[in-house]
Each structure stands twice: as structure tokens, then as C-alpha cells.
Amino acid sequence: MKLRRPSARLADVCWLPRFIDKARSVLDGTLLPEYLERFGDRRGMDGAFLRFFCLEKDAFVEAVRKSNGSDAAVAKWFYAQPGVTDEKVNDWNRLAPEFGKPGEPGFEAFQSVMRSMDKDAPYSGVESIFEVIEADESRFRESGPQG
């Protein structure tokens, strides 16, 4: 399993490539259990992404399945959804990387998660959900492929 970074963009939308990677891994049975239990969960970034763009998890996974591995096909489907506009994409790209920071959405949930994280992990100075994912998964990138 290889997931793109939270900040990676497809069709100028952050999180979209990562969520596609997760959906593909769900479909082929390779999504790690710790990711699978939270895939599309309304309390996490997947859920925030789905809610923000008024998407349903099952419809998204089906679009990924029908794409036959084409990111462009998923991006085309994504932009055809009624909850997706250029303005909302711009708002998402500004808001999503800030999730978990003081005064931003998800701050309390982020603090709760941080209290439960591995104390030996490299989280010094981490302030957002995107940053903690980057820090956590950088350990895997440094030691080889994920999964």
C-alpha cells in the first residue's frame, strides 16, 4: 500500500489523490487495518473531505472502481458532483491543511488524538492533521515502501 501525501493534489484538490489511493487499497484488499477502520470515518479527514464536497463514501469508492486505475477519470467524476465547485475547491485547499490547528476545525479532536499517539514518534512542532500524517508516514518512507 502506498498513499500519497495529504498535501498532494489532483485536479488542484488536496487530499483527493490520497483518498483515491485509500479507495484503491480498499478495493484490492491491501489497506492496512489501522487505515481501514478509519476509512471514510466522519470524524477524520476522509469524513471532512466527503462532507465538505457532499459526497458519499460508497459512491466515491464506486467511481474509483470504475476508473480502472485512472486518476483523471476519478477527477472528472469528482468535478461532476453537485457539491464540487471551483470556489469550494479553493476553500478546501485553504482550510484542509489547517485542520487541527488552534482556532481551526478539528482542534479538539486533534488534541485528543495527539495525546494517544506513540510518544516516541517524531511529532515535535506538529500542529495540524496534515503535519502529523506527514511525520508519522515519513518513518515508513525512510525505511522503504509502505504496506
Secondary structure by P-SEA (a helix, b strand, c coil): ccccccccccccccaaaaaaaaaaaaaaccccaaaaaaccccccaaaaaaaaacccaaaaaaaaaaccccaaaaaaaaaacccccaaaaaaaaacccccccccccaaaaaaaaaaaccccccccccccaaaaaaaaaaaaaaacccc
